[in-house]
């Protein structure tokens, strides 16, 4: 019996490579992947299954349904909880039947691409498959940064003013900003926007309103008293998911610094020990690194901040049912933390290319240029992200799984 082989350039080879490229991107310990749930660890040549959709109990829900049919939009339904009093004894039910009501949320997907050149013939002596491996290696860290930044910007409802060199998402003033985000930014809704310290509005925040454990207490009380609270996070394989669910509060490096150097920082070791104890139950990487646990809120440092410089104009929502957006001006340097529950953001993938040509969520193309002297390699994907917002049975539009926390920062 002859040995089976996959010829160079065949759709089967492309399919396996493109699927592996996607698996590599989603299994990195990036912020987005830590919040999305379990990702496949390997791609089996005998079974590449594009129908994976992660658990709805995680802050980010990854949907790949659009790979099965045409379209550039996905719609999610939220059915409202039943309300009202019961009907007792022999009182008739007629006229007292409650109908099911729901709210819809939609997001779009679009193609994104990134190209890299591998040099001319005098500098490039590698085979075609090696070139793909090199491009894959280069695109992994780049994609993870882009993915994390798009996730954070959508959850925060703002890009902010940070211009560090490793930002792949440009400032909101960039002419391509809206196109890169695919779906429009949504400022935090009024009921899901907490102001640090004793300030009562974004513009009132002063230098004393820095992050401390008092803000965690404030967030915990807010979630406990909400008529429609954030759903807690429930990871797969977490034995405490039902009895001991938790939330994640992402804070900027400067917010973390202000906490650890304040009076509250004296109890940091106890809070870090609490995080280690909770994480030991199922050893999820969300509990690794700089983090602390207080009142079932896991406070975790994120890699980069959503920063508003003093004098910046920032979109805020009004206290009305439609979350009408207006603007306010930062009086001091402010950074935004994010309290996350379940289903805070949806990230949707479409199929790039046909199934026959090896199409998957990611695909790669190699093209010869400069009269055959050099090659260029491009990675393409189809994706869209959006913060979930639903209108409740009370008619009020709200962020579904995230609360923004704005605090002044030192320095």
C-alpha positions, 0 to 999 in steps of 0.5 A: 500500500502506497504512503498517503501524501498531500501535494504542495498547494492542495486544498487539504494542505491549506485547510489544515494549515489555515485551521492550525493558524486559527487554533494557534491564535485562539490558544495563546494566553492573551487577555481575550482568550483567557476571557473566552473559555477553553480553546482547542489545544490541537487540530487533528488532520482527520477532523477539522471542526469549524463549528466550535462555539464557546460557553455562554458563561464566559465574558466573551462568547466566540461564535463561528455560526457564520461559517455555515451560511452566507451573511455578514451579520449575526443576531443574538436574542435575549428573552426577558425574565418573567415578572409579576405576582402569582395567581393563587387558589381558584382565581382565573388565569384568563387575562393574566397570562404573561407573554414572552418578550425579547430584545435583539442584538446584532453585530457585523463581520468584515475581512481583515488582512496583514501582509509581510514580505520575505525578501528577494532570492538572494536573501530568501532561500527557504521552501514555500512551506517554511515561508508559511511557518515563518509568516505564521510565527510572525502573525501570532503575536501581532494578531494577539495584540490586535485581538486584545486591543479590539476586545478592550476598546469595544468593552470600554466603549472608547479607544482612549489617548494612549499612543504607545508604539505597540498599539495596532488599533489607531486613535479614534481620529484616524480615518480608518478607525471605524472600519478597523473596529467593524462595529461602532463603539458604544459608550458605557450605559448610565447604569453600567458606568461607575465613577471613582472616589466621591465624584458624581460624574466623569468631568468631576473626577479629581486627583484624589479619586484613585482606585482602591478596594472601596471601588471594589466594594462599590461595584459589588454592592451595585451588582448585588442591588441591580434588578438586572445584574451582570451574570457571573462568570462560569468557566467549563470544568469549574467545580465552583461555578454554581456555588461560588461564581465570580466576576473579573475586574480588569484594571490598568497597570497604573490603577493596580499600582495605586492600589498596591501602594495605598493603605489597602495594599497592606492586605494585598497578600491576603487578597492574592492568597484568596485568588490563588485558593479560588484558582486552585480549584480548576487551575485556570490561567485567569488566576495567574499573574498579578491578581487579587480576590475580594468579595468574589471579584477577581481584580486582575491587571491588564496589559495596557490602559484605556487612558483619557488625558486631562482635557480629553472629550469623552463620550458618556451616556445619559440617564435615559432609556435609550442611553443617549450619548453626549460628551464630558471633559476629563479634568485630570488623567483618568483610566478605565477599569472593566468589571466583566460578567458573562456574555460581555462581548461577542466575537464572530468569525466567518469563513475566509474562502471556500471550503474546497480551497481550504477556507477557514477563519484564517487563510494565507496567500503567497504571491510572487512579485518583482518579476519573480524575484521576491515573495509576499505573504498575506494573512486574512480573516473575517471577524467582528466584535461588539459589546452586547447591549440589550433593552430590558423588559423595563424598556431601558437599554444597558450593557449586558455584561460589563461595568466601566469604572473610571478613576484618576491615576497618579503620576 
